[in-house]
């Protein structure tokens, strides 16, 4: 990474701090990789060998300051700013107190009550130390979103490629299932998972973990993963759920993540079709809410979108069977560091920002019977919420 890139990033951070107005600056802290977000936001190499605590202070205006241990004085060489060094813990505290003297409110990777665990990277003891200097520590959640979750034009194109490829793989996977069942060739959940993985590789993509391929009762487990030694066979009259995510291999590429369901017969049973319809209505209600809000220039919070979806499913009588958040941020990691669509596992009060992406993936899971999930990805521009990888699933796909 060039010096110019780092200087440009720091200038952009200071612009963002001044836009907020109430913050004196943003304090980054890391010990042995405890804050991977710091490395991503500051464009640092996360693989470098770091064994001592370091701090990087970015004031809303003025020159940044690095506070480093004398054993490791070069770990932040890529970043602009003054250098201060410490050896003892007493010296570290004195220098840190002097560095922050006169400040009132600073941002750190902290989430009140650990509401957003993706963001809670600074340990409680360090927060206590900073507060002992008389400062108020506030969450850097929206700042992190701005510099970690907002996409470039190139990343948007990589997402469009990924979801288009994944939609094609869904069709290929369902055709493979139909062929095997029709011709009575043995096919297990694990075999289907490996088929999908091979198609992901053929499309020039990679994935952080293997896709989900689940049949009947296994589909009621949202994170089911077949193994070679423990996997159900796919035969006639099975519900088949596949959840697949992948991105291109080029640096900076972002993920696509979708879920579809099919049935190895001419028509799925009435109960499965009914449950799919409830899931679809929840999915589409959430999508319409986001689209309507963004069209008016309002960007809702993650918890608000979750409420719209969850209320739809709760009204249908299946709220107790919708056991996970409605969706998650998507970026270079499949579960990204922007706002999640969540008012269940956490109350995500972060606003959805322009040029970010997230999934909407409600599910209803009936233990011991089956589960239905339908997942799409939503990209937000300045005045539009768009879904790529069309068409969307509108009913359980009949595979025979």
KOLNUZA-190206 format. One record per residue (C-alpha): residue in three letters; y, x, z. Coordinates in steps of 0.02 Angstrom, whole numbers, padded with zeros to 5 digits. Layout:
% KOLNUZA-190206
 gugu      y      x      z
  ALA      Y      X      Z
...
% end
This chain:
% KOLNUZA-190206
 gugu      y      x      z
  UNK  00000  00000  00000
  UNK  00169  00072 -00049
  UNK  00316  00102  00067
  UNK  00415 -00022 -00037
  UNK  00287 -00158 -00002
  UNK  00299 -00129  00185
  UNK  00488 -00125  00183
  UNK  00492 -00285  00082
  UNK  00373 -00369  00205
  UNK  00478 -00317  00356
  UNK  00637 -00379  00271
  UNK  00552 -00546  00236
  UNK  00496 -00560  00417
  UNK  00673 -00529  00478
  UNK  00738 -00661  00357
  UNK  00611 -00783  00430
  UNK  00663 -00740  00607
  UNK  00846 -00770  00566
  UNK  00801 -00936  00484
  UNK  00722 -00992  00648
  UNK  00877 -00937  00740
  UNK  00814 -00948  00920
  UNK  00702 -00795  00914
  UNK  00760 -00619  00957
  UNK  00611 -00545  00866
  UNK  00423 -00534  00841
  UNK  00318 -00416  00946
  UNK  00151 -00359  00877
  UNK  00021 -00285  00992
  UNK -00154 -00220  00962
  UNK -00293 -00133  01057
  UNK -00447 -00080  00959
  UNK -00428 -00216  00829
  UNK -00397 -00356  00954
  UNK -00269 -00434  00835
  UNK -00331 -00436  00655
  UNK -00183 -00547  00611
  UNK -00064 -00404  00650
  UNK -00150 -00294  00521
  UNK -00145 -00432  00390
  UNK  00035 -00485  00418
  UNK  00097 -00304  00425
  UNK -00010 -00253  00273
  UNK -00103 -00120  00373
  UNK -00277 -00051  00342
  UNK -00391 -00142  00467
  UNK -00526 -00009  00451
  UNK -00423  00134  00521
  UNK -00484  00213  00683
  UNK -00372  00153  00825
  UNK -00420  00177  01007
  UNK -00254  00160  01101
  UNK -00130  00018  01124
  UNK  00013  00005  01001
  UNK  00164 -00108  00989
  UNK  00277 -00145  00842
  UNK  00441 -00232  00877
  UNK  00532 -00320  00734
  UNK  00702 -00382  00792
  UNK  00786 -00523  00699
  UNK  00912 -00393  00643
  UNK  00915 -00205  00658
  UNK  00783 -00070  00645
  UNK  00603 -00101  00700
  UNK  00527  00008  00836
  UNK  00351  00078  00853
  UNK  00280  00113  01027
  UNK  00128  00226  01009
  UNK  00016  00335  01116
  UNK  00041  00521  01089
  UNK -00144  00541  01047
  UNK -00120  00423  00899
  UNK  00059  00446  00839
  UNK  00020  00408  00655
  UNK -00066  00238  00660
  UNK  00091  00147  00602
  UNK  00156  00280  00483
  UNK  00159  00155  00340
  UNK  00287  00047  00430
  UNK  00474  00079  00441
  UNK  00561  00102  00608
  UNK  00600  00216  00753
  UNK  00456  00297  00847
  UNK  00434  00301  01035
  UNK  00282  00379  01117
  UNK  00199  00359  01285
  UNK  00058  00444  01379
  UNK  00038  00359  01548
  UNK  00030  00173  01583
  UNK  00189  00187  01686
  UNK  00280  00266  01539
  UNK  00215  00132  01423
  UNK  00284 -00006  01534
  UNK  00453  00078  01556
  UNK  00474  00105  01369
  UNK  00419 -00072  01331
  UNK  00539 -00144  01459
  UNK  00681 -00039  01388
  UNK  00637 -00090  01211
  UNK  00647 -00275  01254
  UNK  00795 -00266  01373
  UNK  00923 -00400  01341
  UNK  00804 -00507  01238
  UNK  00771 -00685  01288
  UNK  00639 -00761  01175
  UNK  00509 -00670  01070
  UNK  00361 -00721  00964
  UNK  00185 -00654  00990
  UNK  00009 -00702  00933
  UNK -00007 -00826  01076
  UNK -00052 -01010  01081
  UNK -00005 -01116  01233
  UNK -00163 -01175  01322
  UNK -00261 -01089  01182
  UNK -00229 -01244  01076
  UNK -00252 -01145  00916
  UNK -00386 -01013  00951
  UNK -00363 -00935  00779
  UNK -00192 -00881  00840
  UNK -00232 -00828  01019
  UNK -00252 -00641  00992
  UNK -00146 -00566  01131
  UNK -00235 -00559  01298
  UNK -00167 -00650  01451
  UNK -00129 -00487  01542
  UNK -00015 -00425  01405
  UNK  00075 -00593  01400
  UNK  00098 -00577  01590
  UNK  00169 -00402  01566
  UNK  00297 -00460  01437
  UNK  00346 -00609  01545
  UNK  00372 -00492  01693
  UNK  00521 -00421  01598
  UNK  00604 -00592  01605
  UNK  00566 -00643  01427
  UNK  00500 -00807  01359
  UNK  00350 -00784  01245
  UNK  00330 -00917  01110
  UNK  00193 -00940  00982
  UNK  00204 -00850  00816
  UNK  00097 -00987  00736
  UNK  00217 -01040  00599
  UNK  00271 -00861  00565
  UNK  00089 -00810  00543
  UNK  00065 -00958  00425
  UNK  00213 -00903  00321
  UNK  00148 -00727  00298
  UNK -00039 -00756  00305
  UNK -00074 -00928  00233
  UNK  00057 -00946  00096
  UNK -00015 -00906 -00076
  UNK  00053 -00809 -00222
  UNK  00039 -00877 -00399
  UNK -00108 -00760 -00428
  UNK -00198 -00827 -00276
  UNK -00174 -01006 -00334
  UNK -00252 -00960 -00501
  UNK -00399 -00879 -00410
  UNK -00423 -01040 -00310
  UNK -00420 -01146 -00468
  UNK -00553 -01033 -00543
  UNK -00658 -01042 -00385
  UNK -00659 -01231 -00365
  UNK -00689 -01259 -00551
  UNK -00837 -01139 -00544
  UNK -00904 -01221 -00387
  UNK -00895 -01394 -00466
  UNK -00998 -01328 -00612
  UNK -01122 -01252 -00490
  UNK -01141 -01421 -00403
  UNK -01190 -01498 -00570
  UNK -01310 -01354 -00606
  UNK -01387 -01367 -00432
  UNK -01415 -01555 -00446
  UNK -01489 -01533 -00621
  UNK -01606 -01399 -00551
  UNK -01660 -01516 -00411
  UNK -01692 -01657 -00536
  UNK -01794 -01544 -00650
  UNK -01902 -01478 -00508
  UNK -01935 -01649 -00434
  UNK -01970 -01730 -00602
  UNK -02090 -01591 -00654
  UNK -02167 -01578 -00480
  UNK -02116 -01397 -00457
  UNK -02103 -01340 -00277
  UNK -01923 -01329 -00217
  UNK -01868 -01303 -00037
  UNK -01696 -01309  00042
  UNK -01701 -01120  00050
  UNK -01746 -01109 -00135
  UNK -01598 -01220 -00177
  UNK -01484 -01115 -00069
  UNK -01539 -00958 -00160
  UNK -01516 -01044 -00329
  UNK -01336 -01085 -00281
  UNK -01307 -00906 -00221
  UNK -01368 -00838 -00387
  UNK -01248 -00951 -00482
  UNK -01104 -00896 -00370
  UNK -01142 -00715 -00415
  UNK -01159 -00759 -00600
  UNK -00984 -00834 -00592
  UNK -00914 -00668 -00532
  UNK -00886 -00732 -00356
  UNK -00936 -00685 -00180
  UNK -00958 -00782 -00019
  UNK -00944 -00742  00166
  UNK -01107 -00830  00206
  UNK -01244 -00928  00120
  UNK -01212 -01109  00066
  UNK -01285 -01259  00153
  UNK -01429 -01351  00070
  UNK -01493 -01490  00182
  UNK -01614 -01633  00155
  UNK -01624 -01798  00249
  UNK -01620 -01769  00439
  UNK -01559 -01590  00414
  UNK -01402 -01659  00332
  UNK -01356 -01733  00502
  UNK -01329 -01555  00565
  UNK -01155 -01506  00500
  UNK -01195 -01319  00506
  UNK -01378 -01323  00457
  UNK -01440 -01167  00371
  UNK -01613 -01159  00291
  UNK -01716 -01000  00308
  UNK -01860 -00936  00205
  UNK -01982 -00968  00347
  UNK -01912 -01136  00403
  UNK -01858 -01251  00264
  UNK -01898 -01428  00209
  UNK -01965 -01467  00036
  UNK -01858 -01571 -00082
  UNK -01958 -01715 -00153
  UNK -01926 -01890 -00218
  UNK -01813 -02008 -00121
  UNK -01724 -01872 -00023
  UNK -01540 -01862  00020
  UNK -01478 -01688 -00029
  UNK -01316 -01617  00042
  UNK -01243 -01454 -00024
  UNK -01090 -01367  00046
  UNK -01035 -01212 -00050
  UNK -00888 -01094 -00037
  UNK -00843 -00938 -00134
  UNK -00701 -00833 -00206
  UNK -00679 -00705 -00344
  UNK -00713 -00524 -00300
  UNK -00538 -00459 -00345
  UNK -00433 -00409 -00193
  UNK -00322 -00550 -00131
  UNK -00430 -00688 -00205
  UNK -00442 -00850 -00105
  UNK -00584 -00970 -00076
  UNK -00637 -01138 -00142
  UNK -00745 -01246 -00028
  UNK -00826 -01412 -00076
  UNK -00968 -01526 -00018
  UNK -01069 -01651 -00120
  UNK -01218 -01764 -00089
  UNK -01354 -01821 -00208
  UNK -01512 -01928 -00200
  UNK -01678 -01887 -00282
  UNK -01707 -02064 -00345
  UNK -01623 -02194 -00452
  UNK -01512 -02261 -00312
  UNK -01482 -02207 -00133
  UNK -01530 -02331  00005
  UNK -01398 -02458  00054
  UNK -01363 -02377  00223
  UNK -01330 -02208  00144
  UNK -01215 -02286  00014
  UNK -01122 -02379  00151
  UNK -01097 -02221  00255
  UNK -01038 -02127  00102
  UNK -00909 -02263  00069
  UNK -00840 -02248  00246
  UNK -00829 -02059  00226
  UNK -00745 -02075  00056
  UNK -00616 -02197  00123
  UNK -00573 -02078  00265
  UNK -00559 -01933  00144
  UNK -00450 -02029  00022
  UNK -00339 -02101  00160
  UNK -00303 -01926  00223
  UNK -00269 -01862  00046
  UNK -00153 -02008  00005
  UNK -00059 -01983  00168
  UNK -00026 -01800  00128
  UNK  00023 -01838 -00051
  UNK  00143 -01976  00001
  UNK  00222 -01869  00139
  UNK  00245 -01715  00031
  UNK  00319 -01819 -00111
  UNK  00460 -01870  00008
  UNK  00489 -01690  00062
  UNK  00404 -01707  00232
  UNK  00264 -01589  00277
  UNK  00153 -01667  00410
  UNK  00065 -01577  00551
  UNK -00121 -01544  00542
  UNK -00157 -01665  00685
  UNK -00070 -01807  00594
  UNK -00183 -01793  00442
  UNK -00336 -01786  00553
  UNK -00279 -01946  00641
  UNK -00264 -02040  00476
  UNK -00439 -01992  00423
  UNK -00519 -02015  00594
  UNK -00439 -02185  00622
  UNK -00514 -02247  00458
  UNK -00688 -02194  00510
  UNK -00665 -02253  00689
  UNK -00612 -02424  00627
  UNK -00774 -02433  00527
  UNK -00868 -02408  00691
  UNK -00926 -02228  00664
  UNK -00797 -02128  00761
  UNK -00928 -02060  00881
  UNK -01026 -01989  00734
  UNK -00878 -01892  00660
  UNK -00897 -01740  00771
  UNK -00788 -01606  00691
  UNK -00609 -01586  00633
  UNK -00559 -01662  00467
  UNK -00523 -01495  00383
  UNK -00475 -01312  00394
  UNK -00352 -01191  00318
  UNK -00413 -01097  00165
  UNK -00359 -00923  00113
  UNK -00438 -00752  00085
  UNK -00557 -00809  00221
  UNK -00643 -00976  00195
  UNK -00578 -01029  00366
  UNK -00401 -00966  00348
  UNK -00260 -00938  00471
  UNK -00145 -01081  00423
  UNK -00138 -01257  00495
  UNK -00304 -01344  00519
  UNK -00326 -01531  00495
  UNK -00372 -01559  00676
  UNK -00335 -01674  00821
  UNK -00511 -01669  00892
  UNK -00568 -01492  00928
  UNK -00387 -01438  00949
  UNK -00220 -01523  00926
  UNK -00150 -01423  00783
  UNK  00037 -01451  00791
  UNK  00075 -01329  00650
  UNK  00156 -01407  00498
  UNK  00072 -01391  00329
  UNK  00179 -01269  00231
  UNK  00217 -01265  00044
  UNK  00100 -01150 -00054
  UNK -00042 -01167  00071
  UNK -00215 -01246  00052
  UNK -00336 -01337  00166
  UNK -00495 -01439  00157
  UNK -00518 -01623  00192
  UNK -00701 -01648  00237
  UNK -00743 -01797  00347
  UNK -00924 -01827  00392
  UNK -01032 -01956  00478
  UNK -01192 -01887  00555
  UNK -01332 -02000  00616
  UNK -01449 -01890  00720
  UNK -01629 -01891  00661
  UNK -01584 -01990  00505
  UNK -01454 -01913  00387
  UNK -01274 -01856  00372
  UNK -01142 -01880  00238
  UNK -00995 -01763  00211
  UNK -00873 -01760  00065
  UNK -00757 -01611  00048
  UNK -00611 -01570 -00064
  UNK -00472 -01439 -00058
  UNK -00287 -01484 -00058
  UNK -00151 -01364 -00117
  UNK  00028 -01406 -00068
  UNK  00175 -01358 -00177
  UNK  00357 -01394 -00138
  UNK  00342 -01579 -00184
  UNK  00160 -01611 -00227
  UNK -00014 -01606 -00150
  UNK -00144 -01564 -00282
  UNK -00333 -01563 -00286
  UNK -00418 -01448 -00412
  UNK -00602 -01448 -00459
  UNK -00606 -01627 -00522
  UNK -00683 -01753 -00533
  UNK -00698 -01800 -00349
  UNK -00859 -01876 -00287
  UNK -00846 -02067 -00279
  UNK -01028 -02109 -00240
  UNK -01191 -02023 -00198
  UNK -01254 -01944 -00358
  UNK -01420 -02019 -00419
  UNK -01521 -01869 -00479
  UNK -01667 -01959 -00562
% end
